[in-house]
Every structure is written in C-alpha cells, then in structure tokens.
Amino acid sequence: MFLTLGGNPCPTALRAGWRPGAYNSVAVDTARSRLLIRPAPGTSAPGVTTRVTAAQAGWEFVNFEGRRLIDGQRWAAATGEHEAAIVVLGGRGRVESTRGMWPSIGRRPHVFAGMPYALYLPRRTEFSLTALTPAVELAYCWVPTDRDHPPRLVTPADSQIEIRGGGSATRQINSIIPPGFDCHRLVCVEVYTPGGNWSSYPPHKHDVHRVDRAGRVVEADLEEIYFYQFDRPEGFAIQRVYTGDRHRDEVVVAQHDDIVLVPEGYHPVSAAFGYTCYYLNVLAGSAQSLANAEDPDYAWVKQTWTSKDSRIPLVSHAME
C-alpha cells in the first residue's frame, strides 16, 4: 500500500505504477487505538502492570495480565472456570495450590537472559505464588473451559526453539504451551525479533475456522494478544493489524509492557533498529492450534530468503 497526500497518490506511488482503487488509504486517527493496552500510570510498583479481560477486549476467550512482585511478596488467585498459565518472565517464585506445590519456578532474571518456565493450571484451582528473588515478573493468562486437564510445569528443557523466516525477517520462537499440549484451548509462545527485523511476516491471519477434506485444521479462528518487552526501556515496535477488505486497518506503536489485541486480520510486526523485541503470544479460539493463512499479496517474499540472521538465536538452552 502507498501513502496518499490529500487523497492523491504521492509521487513515489505514481512512479511505482499505483492504480486508483487498488488499495484503500489508511485512516490515521490521533486517538489511541482500541487494540493497544498501555500500563496504567504508577505501575512501576509491585502488582499488576498491564491487564485486559475478555470483556474489555470485546471477545470471548483470552484474558491476560502482566504482574510484578518483590522478594517475599505473595499473590493469591483462583482459576475458577478457566484454564490458566503463569509464565515466569524473570526471577523465581514458589507456587502452592490445591493441585500441588512447586517450590521453585523460574531462573532467568529477565526474558533476554534465558529460556522460559511456565506453569499450566486447570480450572477450579486455588493457588498462590511467593517471590523468591528481589524481583519477579509474571505473565498470567486464563481462558474459559469446561474440561479438566492435569497441571504441568513447563521447564526450559520442554521449550523447543524454532528459527523462522529469513534475512531481515528472521526471528526466534520458543514454545511454551504449543499445539498438542494437554489442555483445552490455550496456546502460548514467546518470540524474539532482532532490532530492524520483521516478525509475524509474511503477514498471516487466523480468524476463520477452516478444515481440509481430511478434516485437518488449515486455519483456526483465534483471538491473540501480543505482550511486549524490549532490551532497553525506550525500545518500540510497530504493528499493523488489517483485514483483506481493509474494514480494519490500524497501525500501533508498541512499547515495554504494552498489550496489542489481534481480534482478526493480518498482524505483522517491525522491531525498531537497535532494540531487541520480545513478545509473548497468547491465543485461544476454535482449536488448540496455530494454523493460519498468509496474505497472498506478500507470500512471495519468502522466495527471496537465502540465509538466516546470524544474531539468532538470541536466547538458548546453553544459558540454563
């Protein structure tokens, strides 16, 4: 898509062969997008940093919060009629619950220093987490379920690394709760994108449930959140969320501890040069799956990838 000036194509667009009506212009609104959830002022203190419920998001399944604890602080909650996951972003904690006890979960001081620990908890579980280090950062996500699954600790050894893409679209994906995990709906992965690179690219979507003739899911209808962190506090990424017919077409600037909602459409990301971008993806919907469909307008770029970015992997099992 080309930018337009006063409703007319800019000179660059004309030289490139732009045709009227080929694409709609992107409307730029100075008000913050409803897809962007920022930390509330004063959230440097212990407690919830960023939070969104399914009702606030306007969808059915995914609820999420980022949380910080200090040494010795205890946080207690109950899953209710939800399955849930606690992802330790940094620090260590002890979990006691009606489903078991885990005396020490976590190791990395922050997401750029190692592989993930996480704890899956089934519905109707009461639990508490007590911080064992000066600072503990957590991501907590929960989705409704009517099924029972066993609790499970996810360790770095369980997390599989995938190097996806190529060239300046190379990124690293670490599995946490992947498709096939013993749960109902929840899917969770973390993604590292080197500064200047693109991620979730070519753009893909998962907003229609489709199966092939054999009954295999080829695209799932999934709600998704992106929870961002950066290796320097001033870092940022740019994310576009758009549909094929452009009834939705928004661009947001994501900063540290921001949540971006993806209710539908394609959703590529570009990390600012010089800043390593981390995001945690939480998904739930019609299937416990990551099946998606690429935007056919951009799928051709994969043919140009001849090598991977040598900066990846950014974290590895050797750090553990």
C-alpha beads as a LAMMPS data file, in Angstrom:
LAMMPS data file: protein, C-alpha beads

320 atoms
319 bonds

1 atom types
1 bond types

-500.0 500.0 xlo xhi
-500.0 500.0 ylo yhi
-500.0 500.0 zlo zhi

Masses

1 110.0

Atoms # bond

1 1 1 0.000 0.000 0.000
2 1 1 1.227 3.507 -0.805
3 1 1 0.719 6.633 1.233
4 1 1 -1.564 9.276 -0.191
5 1 1 -1.277 13.036 0.085
6 1 1 -4.560 14.880 0.398
7 1 1 -6.366 11.923 -1.158
8 1 1 -3.959 11.841 -4.129
9 1 1 -1.128 9.359 -4.652
10 1 1 2.320 10.588 -3.698
11 1 1 4.989 10.801 -6.474
12 1 1 6.663 7.594 -5.316
13 1 1 3.385 5.739 -5.686
14 1 1 2.860 7.073 -9.194
15 1 1 6.359 6.069 -10.291
16 1 1 5.750 2.572 -8.944
17 1 1 2.639 2.122 -11.031
18 1 1 -0.051 2.829 -8.424
19 1 1 -3.582 2.419 -9.749
20 1 1 -6.577 4.250 -8.274
21 1 1 -8.757 1.923 -6.241
22 1 1 -6.065 -0.734 -5.884
23 1 1 -5.970 -0.192 -2.124
24 1 1 -7.817 1.990 0.308
25 1 1 -5.909 4.698 2.141
26 1 1 -5.140 4.090 5.797
27 1 1 -7.052 6.473 8.008
28 1 1 -4.780 7.904 10.678
29 1 1 -6.500 8.737 13.954
30 1 1 -4.610 10.658 16.604
31 1 1 -6.613 8.887 19.335
32 1 1 -5.074 5.722 20.729
33 1 1 -6.182 2.542 19.006
34 1 1 -8.522 0.290 20.967
35 1 1 -6.147 -2.524 20.079
36 1 1 -3.388 -1.020 22.241
37 1 1 -3.437 -1.510 26.025
38 1 1 -0.814 0.512 27.871
39 1 1 0.351 0.141 31.501
40 1 1 -1.515 2.430 33.854
41 1 1 0.494 5.313 35.385
42 1 1 2.397 4.307 38.504
43 1 1 2.698 0.628 37.602
44 1 1 6.406 0.540 38.424
45 1 1 5.253 -0.525 41.891
46 1 1 4.576 -4.196 42.655
47 1 1 1.274 -5.544 41.409
48 1 1 -0.489 -5.649 38.056
49 1 1 1.332 -3.744 35.305
50 1 1 -0.922 -4.301 32.303
51 1 1 -4.269 -6.079 32.193
52 1 1 -7.077 -6.851 29.786
53 1 1 -10.090 -9.097 30.258
54 1 1 -12.069 -10.790 27.509
55 1 1 -14.964 -8.415 28.226
56 1 1 -12.710 -5.374 27.856
57 1 1 -11.244 -6.766 24.636
58 1 1 -14.714 -7.434 23.241
59 1 1 -14.099 -11.099 22.569
60 1 1 -14.836 -14.487 24.148
61 1 1 -11.734 -16.225 25.420
62 1 1 -8.401 -14.580 26.219
63 1 1 -7.737 -12.746 29.496
64 1 1 -4.249 -11.506 30.362
65 1 1 -2.239 -9.569 32.894
66 1 1 1.400 -8.714 33.489
67 1 1 2.414 -8.684 37.137
68 1 1 5.455 -7.737 39.243
69 1 1 6.312 -8.995 42.740
70 1 1 9.131 -8.146 45.143
71 1 1 11.023 -10.584 47.365
72 1 1 8.671 -12.313 49.786
73 1 1 5.506 -10.845 48.298
74 1 1 2.648 -13.318 47.878
75 1 1 -0.029 -13.243 45.193
76 1 1 -3.065 -15.497 45.509
77 1 1 -5.797 -16.220 42.967
78 1 1 -8.159 -18.922 41.709
79 1 1 -8.695 -20.112 38.147
80 1 1 -12.465 -20.594 38.509
81 1 1 -13.974 -21.958 35.303
82 1 1 -10.779 -21.222 33.360
83 1 1 -7.591 -22.997 32.434
84 1 1 -4.611 -20.770 33.117
85 1 1 -0.885 -20.354 32.617
86 1 1 1.710 -18.478 34.629
87 1 1 4.776 -17.609 32.536
88 1 1 7.803 -16.505 34.543
89 1 1 9.327 -13.630 32.604
90 1 1 12.028 -13.030 35.209
91 1 1 13.009 -14.157 38.709
92 1 1 11.906 -17.186 40.736
93 1 1 8.797 -17.999 42.704
94 1 1 7.213 -20.734 44.803
95 1 1 3.724 -21.938 43.899
96 1 1 1.348 -23.625 46.335
97 1 1 -2.007 -24.809 45.056
98 1 1 -4.871 -27.208 45.536
99 1 1 -3.294 -29.209 42.675
100 1 1 0.236 -29.438 44.053
101 1 1 3.282 -27.471 45.106
102 1 1 6.246 -26.286 43.058
103 1 1 8.989 -24.979 45.384
104 1 1 10.965 -23.022 42.774
105 1 1 9.850 -21.940 39.304
106 1 1 11.976 -19.710 37.104
107 1 1 15.668 -18.878 36.645
108 1 1 16.290 -16.154 34.099
109 1 1 16.438 -12.634 35.593
110 1 1 14.623 -11.267 32.553
111 1 1 13.401 -12.530 29.184
112 1 1 16.672 -11.710 27.411
113 1 1 18.716 -13.989 29.679
114 1 1 17.356 -17.465 29.095
115 1 1 14.569 -19.867 28.288
116 1 1 11.068 -19.876 29.802
117 1 1 9.496 -21.527 32.803
118 1 1 5.706 -21.716 32.985
119 1 1 3.003 -23.477 34.969
120 1 1 -0.270 -24.694 33.465
121 1 1 -3.160 -24.886 35.939
122 1 1 -6.561 -26.441 35.276
123 1 1 -9.944 -24.982 36.160
124 1 1 -11.107 -24.856 39.778
125 1 1 -7.587 -24.430 41.141
126 1 1 -6.708 -22.140 44.032
127 1 1 -3.082 -21.075 44.096
128 1 1 -0.543 -18.635 45.459
129 1 1 2.862 -17.552 44.191
130 1 1 5.516 -16.150 46.521
131 1 1 8.513 -14.252 45.139
132 1 1 11.894 -15.816 45.979
133 1 1 14.090 -13.177 44.327
134 1 1 14.245 -9.371 44.658
135 1 1 12.070 -9.005 41.579
136 1 1 9.702 -11.421 39.859
137 1 1 7.904 -10.634 36.612
138 1 1 4.988 -12.787 35.517
139 1 1 2.517 -13.102 32.693
140 1 1 -0.788 -14.659 33.719
141 1 1 -3.357 -15.716 31.136
142 1 1 -6.672 -17.518 31.543
143 1 1 -9.356 -18.767 29.156
144 1 1 -12.739 -20.378 29.840
145 1 1 -13.057 -24.151 29.713
146 1 1 -15.481 -26.913 30.600
147 1 1 -12.815 -29.613 30.604
148 1 1 -10.290 -30.924 33.114
149 1 1 -6.587 -31.363 32.357
150 1 1 -3.651 -32.081 34.674
151 1 1 -1.398 -29.295 35.974
152 1 1 2.021 -29.224 34.367
153 1 1 5.291 -27.435 34.939
154 1 1 6.982 -26.298 31.710
155 1 1 10.771 -26.019 32.001
156 1 1 13.409 -24.749 29.558
157 1 1 14.058 -28.351 28.528
158 1 1 10.431 -28.566 27.363
159 1 1 10.661 -25.407 25.250
160 1 1 11.510 -26.030 21.598
161 1 1 13.327 -23.312 19.642
162 1 1 12.272 -22.586 16.076
163 1 1 14.177 -20.163 13.832
164 1 1 11.581 -18.856 11.450
165 1 1 11.796 -16.631 8.365
166 1 1 14.964 -15.401 6.699
167 1 1 17.066 -12.335 6.042
168 1 1 15.664 -9.296 7.851
169 1 1 12.526 -11.274 8.691
170 1 1 14.377 -13.861 10.804
171 1 1 13.017 -14.353 14.334
172 1 1 13.120 -16.925 17.129
173 1 1 10.065 -18.708 18.536
174 1 1 10.197 -20.585 21.854
175 1 1 7.297 -22.917 22.548
176 1 1 5.626 -22.764 25.969
177 1 1 2.138 -24.241 25.526
178 1 1 2.269 -25.436 21.912
179 1 1 -0.395 -27.173 19.833
180 1 1 -0.767 -30.695 21.174
181 1 1 -0.215 -29.678 24.806
182 1 1 -2.557 -31.450 27.231
183 1 1 -5.045 -28.598 27.642
184 1 1 -8.311 -27.414 26.098
185 1 1 -7.821 -24.143 24.205
186 1 1 -4.734 -22.309 25.404
187 1 1 -1.686 -21.746 23.167
188 1 1 1.357 -19.742 24.274
189 1 1 4.720 -18.977 22.644
190 1 1 7.387 -16.308 23.048
191 1 1 9.075 -14.589 20.100
192 1 1 12.386 -12.721 19.827
193 1 1 12.960 -10.314 16.940
194 1 1 16.362 -8.630 16.458
195 1 1 16.374 -4.867 16.015
196 1 1 15.487 -3.818 12.479
197 1 1 13.843 -7.145 11.636
198 1 1 10.274 -8.024 10.779
199 1 1 8.252 -10.652 12.591
200 1 1 4.906 -12.377 12.026
201 1 1 5.930 -11.950 8.400
202 1 1 4.760 -12.517 5.728
203 1 1 1.567 -11.267 7.360
204 1 1 -0.738 -14.070 8.464
205 1 1 -4.195 -14.326 9.971
206 1 1 -6.289 -16.827 11.924
207 1 1 -9.848 -15.505 12.010
208 1 1 -11.822 -18.215 10.183
209 1 1 -12.078 -21.885 11.127
210 1 1 -11.348 -23.989 8.047
211 1 1 -10.603 -27.674 7.586
212 1 1 -9.432 -29.622 4.558
213 1 1 -11.128 -32.693 3.100
214 1 1 -9.361 -34.917 5.607
215 1 1 -10.717 -32.847 8.475
216 1 1 -7.366 -31.249 9.329
217 1 1 -7.483 -27.668 10.563
218 1 1 -5.871 -25.408 7.966
219 1 1 -6.862 -22.157 9.672
220 1 1 -8.206 -21.691 13.198
221 1 1 -10.356 -18.820 14.436
222 1 1 -8.151 -17.468 17.238
223 1 1 -8.058 -14.440 19.483
224 1 1 -4.491 -13.336 20.167
225 1 1 -2.593 -10.934 22.360
226 1 1 0.950 -9.657 21.947
227 1 1 2.643 -8.673 25.227
228 1 1 5.798 -6.666 24.515
229 1 1 9.124 -6.195 26.253
230 1 1 12.372 -4.666 24.973
231 1 1 16.038 -4.958 25.927
232 1 1 16.138 -1.196 26.554
233 1 1 13.237 0.722 28.127
234 1 1 12.837 3.182 25.256
235 1 1 12.529 0.406 22.652
236 1 1 9.458 0.030 20.493
237 1 1 7.924 -1.942 17.647
238 1 1 5.368 -1.068 15.020
239 1 1 2.481 -3.457 14.423
240 1 1 -0.153 -3.303 11.710
241 1 1 -3.494 -5.108 12.081
242 1 1 -5.553 -5.254 8.893
243 1 1 -8.139 -7.355 7.105
244 1 1 -8.199 -8.352 3.465
245 1 1 -11.058 -5.971 2.666
246 1 1 -9.463 -3.227 4.835
247 1 1 -12.535 -2.765 7.032
248 1 1 -9.877 -2.869 9.736
249 1 1 -6.513 -1.294 9.038
250 1 1 -4.625 0.087 12.035
251 1 1 -1.006 0.722 12.926
252 1 1 0.091 0.883 16.567
253 1 1 3.373 1.655 18.304
254 1 1 4.047 -0.954 20.994
255 1 1 6.358 -0.165 23.916
256 1 1 7.566 -2.009 27.018
257 1 1 4.766 -3.882 28.837
258 1 1 2.166 -2.942 26.189
259 1 1 -0.527 -5.363 25.057
260 1 1 -1.727 -5.397 21.453
261 1 1 -5.017 -7.143 20.726
262 1 1 -5.485 -9.099 17.497
263 1 1 -9.192 -9.924 17.160
264 1 1 -8.966 -10.536 13.406
265 1 1 -6.864 -9.926 10.347
266 1 1 -3.195 -9.970 9.443
267 1 1 -0.769 -8.586 12.034
268 1 1 2.916 -8.139 11.057
269 1 1 5.488 -6.552 13.395
270 1 1 8.613 -4.478 12.782
271 1 1 11.183 -4.010 15.574
272 1 1 12.949 -0.665 15.843
273 1 1 16.585 -0.744 14.745
274 1 1 18.938 -1.215 17.695
275 1 1 16.338 -2.749 20.024
276 1 1 15.676 -6.440 20.534
277 1 1 11.930 -7.007 20.645
278 1 1 10.283 -9.705 22.766
279 1 1 6.631 -10.544 22.731
280 1 1 4.603 -13.230 24.413
281 1 1 1.718 -14.550 22.326
282 1 1 -1.371 -15.984 23.982
283 1 1 -4.062 -17.463 21.740
284 1 1 -7.356 -19.296 22.157
285 1 1 -10.350 -19.988 19.982
286 1 1 -11.862 -22.647 17.772
287 1 1 -8.954 -25.108 18.117
288 1 1 -5.808 -25.646 20.167
289 1 1 -3.798 -24.795 17.079
290 1 1 -1.599 -22.229 15.346
291 1 1 -2.988 -22.958 11.868
292 1 1 -3.046 -19.732 9.858
293 1 1 -3.309 -18.255 6.388
294 1 1 -0.722 -15.912 4.861
295 1 1 -1.625 -12.752 2.986
296 1 1 -1.150 -13.836 -0.657
297 1 1 -0.017 -10.317 -1.589
298 1 1 3.148 -10.770 0.486
299 1 1 3.822 -14.508 0.420
300 1 1 6.271 -14.065 -2.462
301 1 1 8.922 -12.544 -0.161
302 1 1 9.756 -16.000 1.201
303 1 1 11.327 -16.825 -2.156
304 1 1 13.942 -14.093 -1.575
305 1 1 15.235 -15.538 1.708
306 1 1 18.642 -17.100 1.141
307 1 1 20.014 -17.032 4.707
308 1 1 19.108 -16.553 8.368
309 1 1 20.071 -13.598 10.536
310 1 1 23.242 -14.653 12.383
311 1 1 22.139 -12.803 15.546
312 1 1 19.644 -15.582 16.222
313 1 1 19.212 -17.479 18.492
314 1 1 19.050 -14.621 20.976
315 1 1 18.470 -16.983 23.908
316 1 1 19.268 -20.692 24.108
317 1 1 19.301 -23.755 26.314
318 1 1 23.020 -23.192 26.844
319 1 1 22.086 -20.259 29.101
320 1 1 20.358 -22.588 31.550

Bonds

1 1 1 2
2 1 2 3
3 1 3 4
4 1 4 5
5 1 5 6
6 1 6 7
7 1 7 8
8 1 8 9
9 1 9 10
10 1 10 11
11 1 11 12
12 1 12 13
13 1 13 14
14 1 14 15
15 1 15 16
16 1 16 17
17 1 17 18
18 1 18 19
19 1 19 20
20 1 20 21
21 1 21 22
22 1 22 23
23 1 23 24
24 1 24 25
25 1 25 26
26 1 26 27
27 1 27 28
28 1 28 29
29 1 29 30
30 1 30 31
31 1 31 32
32 1 32 33
33 1 33 34
34 1 34 35
35 1 35 36
36 1 36 37
37 1 37 38
38 1 38 39
39 1 39 40
40 1 40 41
41 1 41 42
42 1 42 43
43 1 43 44
44 1 44 45
45 1 45 46
46 1 46 47
47 1 47 48
48 1 48 49
49 1 49 50
50 1 50 51
51 1 51 52
52 1 52 53
53 1 53 54
54 1 54 55
55 1 55 56
56 1 56 57
57 1 57 58
58 1 58 59
59 1 59 60
60 1 60 61
61 1 61 62
62 1 62 63
63 1 63 64
64 1 64 65
65 1 65 66
66 1 66 67
67 1 67 68
68 1 68 69
69 1 69 70
70 1 70 71
71 1 71 72
72 1 72 73
73 1 73 74
74 1 74 75
75 1 75 76
76 1 76 77
77 1 77 78
78 1 78 79
79 1 79 80
80 1 80 81
81 1 81 82
82 1 82 83
83 1 83 84
84 1 84 85
85 1 85 86
86 1 86 87
87 1 87 88
88 1 88 89
89 1 89 90
90 1 90 91
91 1 91 92
92 1 92 93
93 1 93 94
94 1 94 95
95 1 95 96
96 1 96 97
97 1 97 98
98 1 98 99
99 1 99 100
100 1 100 101
101 1 101 102
102 1 102 103
103 1 103 104
104 1 104 105
105 1 105 106
106 1 106 107
107 1 107 108
108 1 108 109
109 1 109 110
110 1 110 111
111 1 111 112
112 1 112 113
113 1 113 114
114 1 114 115
115 1 115 116
116 1 116 117
117 1 117 118
118 1 118 119
119 1 119 120
120 1 120 121
121 1 121 122
122 1 122 123
123 1 123 124
124 1 124 125
125 1 125 126
126 1 126 127
127 1 127 128
128 1 128 129
129 1 129 130
130 1 130 131
131 1 131 132
132 1 132 133
133 1 133 134
134 1 134 135
135 1 135 136
136 1 136 137
137 1 137 138
138 1 138 139
139 1 139 140
140 1 140 141
141 1 141 142
142 1 142 143
143 1 143 144
144 1 144 145
145 1 145 146
146 1 146 147
147 1 147 148
148 1 148 149
149 1 149 150
150 1 150 151
151 1 151 152
152 1 152 153
153 1 153 154
154 1 154 155
155 1 155 156
156 1 156 157
157 1 157 158
158 1 158 159
159 1 159 160
160 1 160 161
161 1 161 162
162 1 162 163
163 1 163 164
164 1 164 165
165 1 165 166
166 1 166 167
167 1 167 168
168 1 168 169
169 1 169 170
170 1 170 171
171 1 171 172
172 1 172 173
173 1 173 174
174 1 174 175
175 1 175 176
176 1 176 177
177 1 177 178
178 1 178 179
179 1 179 180
180 1 180 181
181 1 181 182
182 1 182 183
183 1 183 184
184 1 184 185
185 1 185 186
186 1 186 187
187 1 187 188
188 1 188 189
189 1 189 190
190 1 190 191
191 1 191 192
192 1 192 193
193 1 193 194
194 1 194 195
195 1 195 196
196 1 196 197
197 1 197 198
198 1 198 199
199 1 199 200
200 1 200 201
201 1 201 202
202 1 202 203
203 1 203 204
204 1 204 205
205 1 205 206
206 1 206 207
207 1 207 208
208 1 208 209
209 1 209 210
210 1 210 211
211 1 211 212
212 1 212 213
213 1 213 214
214 1 214 215
215 1 215 216
216 1 216 217
217 1 217 218
218 1 218 219
219 1 219 220
220 1 220 221
221 1 221 222
222 1 222 223
223 1 223 224
224 1 224 225
225 1 225 226
226 1 226 227
227 1 227 228
228 1 228 229
229 1 229 230
230 1 230 231
231 1 231 232
232 1 232 233
233 1 233 234
234 1 234 235
235 1 235 236
236 1 236 237
237 1 237 238
238 1 238 239
239 1 239 240
240 1 240 241
241 1 241 242
242 1 242 243
243 1 243 244
244 1 244 245
245 1 245 246
246 1 246 247
247 1 247 248
248 1 248 249
249 1 249 250
250 1 250 251
251 1 251 252
252 1 252 253
253 1 253 254
254 1 254 255
255 1 255 256
256 1 256 257
257 1 257 258
258 1 258 259
259 1 259 260
260 1 260 261
261 1 261 262
262 1 262 263
263 1 263 264
264 1 264 265
265 1 265 266
266 1 266 267
267 1 267 268
268 1 268 269
269 1 269 270
270 1 270 271
271 1 271 272
272 1 272 273
273 1 273 274
274 1 274 275
275 1 275 276
276 1 276 277
277 1 277 278
278 1 278 279
279 1 279 280
280 1 280 281
281 1 281 282
282 1 282 283
283 1 283 284
284 1 284 285
285 1 285 286
286 1 286 287
287 1 287 288
288 1 288 289
289 1 289 290
290 1 290 291
291 1 291 292
292 1 292 293
293 1 293 294
294 1 294 295
295 1 295 296
296 1 296 297
297 1 297 298
298 1 298 299
299 1 299 300
300 1 300 301
301 1 301 302
302 1 302 303
303 1 303 304
304 1 304 305
305 1 305 306
306 1 306 307
307 1 307 308
308 1 308 309
309 1 309 310
310 1 310 311
311 1 311 312
312 1 312 313
313 1 313 314
314 1 314 315
315 1 315 316
316 1 316 317
317 1 317 318
318 1 318 319
319 1 319 320
